[in-house]
Amino acid sequence: MEHPGFFDRTAPMSLRVLADKLGATLAPGADADALVRDVKALSDAERGDLAFLDNRKYLPQLAATRASACLIAPAFATRVPAGTAALAVDAPYRAFAQALTLFYPGSGTPKGAMASAGDPPIHPSAAIEEDVHIEPGAIVGREAQIGRGTTVAAGAVVGYRVAIGRGCYIGPNASVTHALVGDRVILHAGVRIGQDGFGFAMGPKGHLKVPQIGRVIIQNDVEIGANSCVDRGALKDTVIGEGTKIDNMVQIAHNVVVGRHCVLVAYVGISGSTELGDFVVMGGQAGAVGHIKIGTGVQVAGWAHVTHDVPAGARVGGTPAVPMIEYGRQIAMLKKMGRRGGGTRD
């Protein structure tokens, strides 16, 4: 059965109404009475969806989009494909944030257990299979699902409509919201799954919060260490692939896709919309900027900072990260300069 989702959507709106509410200019010839039903990313949008473009890196996705309308800067309005109405606006990302609030008015309020005062710790609407152990002080929210053989430890929270598979362990004081969790998943103490991604439309008059309406998908046999955080997606899902092992104090931002059987060591940070292939290893305190792809089998040394796409099988280190051979030469040169008193003369 298809998951019902975590946020309720309002009724469809016409392009005329949207343009008025968002302060956008509708392209000449567009059908102002056409209805928009949802907000989606360019790559996922279909007829009836509103998308946006705020980064020229995604112009190829704009050319291929099936969206009914697109929020876009005036300079790129002519690049919108046939069948997609341009909604020209000076700050597309800010307008996109406003559109999300229009279509999902409840998205600005985080949904935890969605319980009411006086509700029991295990909500009566939750679907709990046999042989589930829920320790004292744990909370299981409305319409949650928990599979056979799973343990929810003391103080943990399983949120509204969260689905957790079989044979899992949800550690003490962990919280799981806006998430679908597979089988045999281990979440250690203090793990935070499904909180807001860090999304703000910056502006000279302040920073407008961008509602995050995506989910977190955790596949089978994943283990996540204590006090690590996995943000839910903005529009798409944040995904942790099967068999991946994540150490303590790791931050995974919204829309990140981590492949199968990856290893992320303590203090790793992965910025929004970055994709990791299968069997990627990132050493302690390594990081990656957003919107890049790190290929299958890549090894990232501890403390390294990945700033560009990395091809499959590569080994990189340093800040910014470079191939390990080059990084080794850099270290050797620094040592040599140090022995010579810094390599300079007065």
C-alpha positions in Angstrom: 0.0 0.0 0.0 1.3 3.4 -0.9 2.4 5.5 2.1 -0.1 8.4 2.7 2.6 11.0 3.2 3.4 13.2 6.1 1.9 16.5 5.0 -1.5 17.5 3.7 -1.8 19.4 0.4 -4.3 22.2 -0.4 -6.6 22.3 -3.3 -5.2 23.1 -6.8 -4.6 26.7 -7.8 -4.7 28.4 -11.1 -1.6 30.0 -12.7 -3.3 33.3 -12.4 -3.7 33.0 -8.6 -0.2 31.7 -8.2 1.3 34.5 -10.1 -0.6 37.0 -8.1 0.3 35.5 -4.7 4.0 35.0 -5.6 4.5 38.4 -7.3 5.5 36.6 -10.6 4.8 37.6 -14.2 3.1 34.9 -16.2 4.5 34.4 -19.7 2.4 35.8 -22.6 0.2 33.2 -24.2 0.1 30.9 -21.1 -3.2 29.5 -20.0 -3.9 31.6 -16.8 -6.7 29.2 -15.8 -4.5 26.1 -15.9 -4.4 24.4 -12.5 -1.3 23.5 -10.5 -1.7 20.7 -8.0 1.7 20.3 -6.4 5.3 21.5 -6.2 8.1 19.3 -7.4 11.8 19.3 -8.5 12.5 19.9 -12.2 13.5 16.4 -12.7 10.4 14.9 -11.1 7.7 17.3 -12.1 4.8 16.2 -14.3 1.8 17.9 -15.8 0.0 19.8 -13.0 3.2 20.5 -11.1 5.1 23.7 -10.4 8.9 23.6 -10.4 11.6 26.2 -10.1 15.1 27.0 -11.4 17.6 29.0 -9.4 20.9 27.6 -10.5 22.1 27.5 -14.1 23.7 24.1 -13.4 20.2 22.7 -13.8 19.4 24.2 -17.2 19.5 20.7 -18.8 16.8 19.6 -16.4 14.8 22.6 -17.3 15.0 21.6 -21.0 13.6 18.2 -20.2 11.0 19.0 -17.5 7.4 18.1 -17.9 6.2 20.7 -15.3 3.2 22.7 -16.1 4.9 25.9 -14.8 8.3 27.0 -13.6 9.4 29.8 -11.3 12.4 31.3 -13.0 14.5 34.5 -13.3 13.5 36.8 -16.1 16.9 36.2 -17.8 16.1 32.5 -18.3 12.4 32.8 -19.0 12.9 32.1 -22.7 14.6 28.8 -21.9 11.4 27.3 -20.6 10.4 24.4 -22.9 7.1 24.3 -24.8 4.2 23.2 -22.6 5.7 24.7 -19.5 4.5 28.2 -18.5 7.2 30.6 -17.2 6.5 32.4 -14.0 9.2 35.1 -14.1 10.3 36.4 -10.7 13.4 38.1 -9.4 14.0 35.6 -6.6 12.8 32.2 -7.8 14.0 30.3 -4.7 12.2 32.7 -2.4 9.1 32.4 -4.5 9.4 28.6 -4.4 9.5 28.8 -0.6 6.3 30.8 -0.6 4.7 28.4 -3.0 5.5 25.4 -0.7 3.8 27.3 2.1 0.7 27.9 -0.1 0.4 24.2 -1.1 1.5 22.7 2.2 0.4 25.2 4.9 1.1 22.8 7.7 4.7 22.1 6.6 6.2 24.8 8.7 5.3 23.0 11.9 7.4 19.9 12.5 5.3 16.7 13.0 6.6 14.7 15.9 4.3 12.0 17.4 1.2 14.1 16.5 -0.3 13.1 19.8 -2.8 15.0 21.9 -2.8 15.7 25.6 -3.9 12.6 27.4 -3.0 10.1 24.7 -1.2 7.0 25.8 2.5 6.7 25.0 1.6 4.1 22.3 -1.1 5.7 20.2 -4.1 3.4 19.6 -3.9 4.0 15.9 -0.4 2.6 15.7 0.0 -0.7 13.9 2.4 -2.9 15.9 3.2 -6.5 15.0 3.9 -9.3 17.5 7.1 -9.5 19.5 7.8 -5.8 19.5 9.4 -4.5 22.7 8.7 -0.9 23.6 10.6 0.2 26.7 9.2 2.5 29.4 9.2 6.2 28.4 9.2 5.5 24.6 6.5 7.2 22.5 4.9 5.7 19.4 2.8 8.3 17.5 -0.3 8.3 15.5 -0.6 5.8 12.6 3.0 4.6 13.1 3.9 1.1 12.0 6.5 -1.2 13.7 7.5 -4.6 12.5 8.0 -7.9 14.3 11.1 -8.2 16.5 11.8 -4.5 16.8 12.9 -2.9 20.0 12.1 0.8 20.8 14.3 1.8 23.7 13.5 4.0 26.6 12.9 7.7 25.7 12.8 7.1 21.9 10.1 8.7 19.8 8.6 7.1 16.7 6.7 9.8 15.0 3.5 10.3 13.1 3.0 7.8 10.2 6.6 6.6 10.5 7.1 3.0 9.3 9.8 0.8 10.9 10.6 -2.7 9.6 11.3 -5.9 11.3 14.2 -6.8 13.6 15.2 -3.1 14.2 16.6 -1.4 17.2 15.7 2.2 18.0 18.1 3.3 20.7 17.5 5.4 23.8 16.3 8.9 23.2 16.5 8.5 19.4 13.8 10.2 17.4 12.4 9.1 14.0 10.0 11.4 12.1 9.0 11.7 8.4 10.8 8.4 7.7 10.4 4.9 6.3 12.8 2.5 7.8 13.7 -1.0 6.5 14.4 -4.3 8.3 17.3 -5.0 10.7 18.2 -1.3 11.0 20.1 -0.1 14.1 19.7 3.5 15.3 21.9 4.1 18.3 21.2 6.4 21.2 20.3 10.0 20.3 20.1 9.5 16.6 17.9 12.1 14.9 16.1 11.0 11.7 13.8 13.2 9.6 14.1 16.7 11.1 14.0 19.7 8.9 16.7 20.1 6.3 18.6 23.4 6.5 16.8 25.4 3.8 16.5 29.2 3.8 15.9 31.7 1.0 18.4 34.4 1.9 17.5 38.0 1.4 18.5 41.5 2.5 15.4 41.7 4.6 15.9 38.4 6.3 16.0 34.7 5.6 12.7 32.9 4.6 12.4 29.4 5.8 11.9 26.9 2.9 9.4 24.1 4.1 10.9 20.6 3.8 8.2 18.2 2.6 10.4 15.2 1.7 11.1 12.1 3.6 14.0 9.9 4.8 14.3 6.4 3.4 16.6 4.0 5.3 17.0 0.7 3.5 17.7 -2.7 5.1 20.7 -3.5 7.3 21.8 0.1 7.9 23.5 1.1 11.2 23.7 4.7 12.4 25.9 5.7 15.3 25.0 7.8 18.4 23.9 11.4 17.9 24.1 11.4 14.1 21.5 13.3 12.2 19.8 12.6 8.8 17.6 15.5 7.6 14.5 14.8 5.6 14.4 15.9 1.9 13.1 19.3 0.7 11.1 17.9 -2.2 12.9 14.6 -2.9 13.8 11.9 -0.3 17.0 11.6 1.6 18.1 8.0 1.1 20.5 5.8 3.0 21.3 2.7 1.0 21.2 -0.9 2.3 24.1 -2.1 4.4 25.6 1.3 4.9 27.3 1.9 8.2 27.5 5.4 9.8 29.6 6.3 12.8 28.7 8.7 15.6 28.2 12.4 15.1 27.7 12.3 11.4 25.5 14.9 9.6 23.6 14.0 6.4 21.7 17.0 4.9 18.5 17.1 2.9 18.2 15.3 -0.4 21.5 13.4 0.0 21.6 9.9 -1.5 24.0 7.5 0.1 24.5 4.3 -1.9 24.7 0.7 -0.6 27.4 -0.5 1.8 29.0 2.9 2.3 31.1 3.6 5.4 30.9 7.1 6.9 33.3 7.6 9.9 32.8 10.0 12.8 32.2 13.7 12.2 31.6 13.3 8.4 29.3 16.0 7.0 27.6 15.7 3.6 25.9 18.8 2.3 22.5 18.9 0.5 21.7 17.1 -2.7 25.0 15.3 -2.9 25.0 11.7 -4.1 27.3 8.9 -3.1 27.6 5.7 -5.1 27.9 2.2 -3.6 30.8 1.3 -1.3 32.0 4.8 -0.7 34.3 5.3 2.3 34.7 8.7 4.0 37.3 9.0 6.8 36.8 10.9 10.0 35.9 14.6 9.7 35.7 14.4 5.9 33.1 16.6 4.2 31.5 17.1 0.9 29.9 20.3 -0.5 26.4 20.1 -2.0 25.1 19.1 -5.4 28.1 16.9 -6.4 28.4 13.2 -7.2 30.9 10.9 -5.5 31.3 7.7 -7.6 31.1 4.1 -6.6 34.1 2.8 -4.6 35.6 6.2 -3.9 37.8 6.5 -0.8 37.9 9.9 0.9 40.7 10.4 3.4 40.0 11.8 6.9 39.8 15.6 7.1 39.4 15.8 3.3 36.9 18.3 1.8 35.4 17.2 -1.5 34.3 20.2 -3.7 33.8 18.6 -7.1 32.5 15.4 -8.7 34.7 12.4 -8.0 34.9 9.5 -10.5 34.3 5.9 -9.5 37.2 4.2 -7.8 39.2 7.3 -7.0 41.1 7.9 -3.8 41.2 11.6 -2.7 42.6 13.6 0.2 43.2 17.2 1.3 41.4 20.5 1.2 40.2 20.9 -1.4 40.3 17.1 -2.1 42.7 16.0 -4.9 43.9 12.5 -6.0 45.9 10.8 -3.3 49.2 10.9 -5.3 48.9 14.6 -5.6 47.9 15.0 -2.0 51.0 13.0 -1.0 53.2 15.3 -3.0 51.7 18.3 -1.3 52.4 16.8 2.2 55.9 16.0 1.2 56.5 19.5 -0.1 55.2 21.0 3.1 57.5 18.8 5.2 60.4 19.8 3.0 59.6 23.5 3.3 59.2 23.1 7.1 62.7 21.6 7.4 64.1 24.6 5.4 62.5 27.1 7.8 59.4 27.7 5.8 61.0 27.8 2.4 61.5 31.6 2.3 64.5 33.9 3.0 64.5 37.5 4.3 
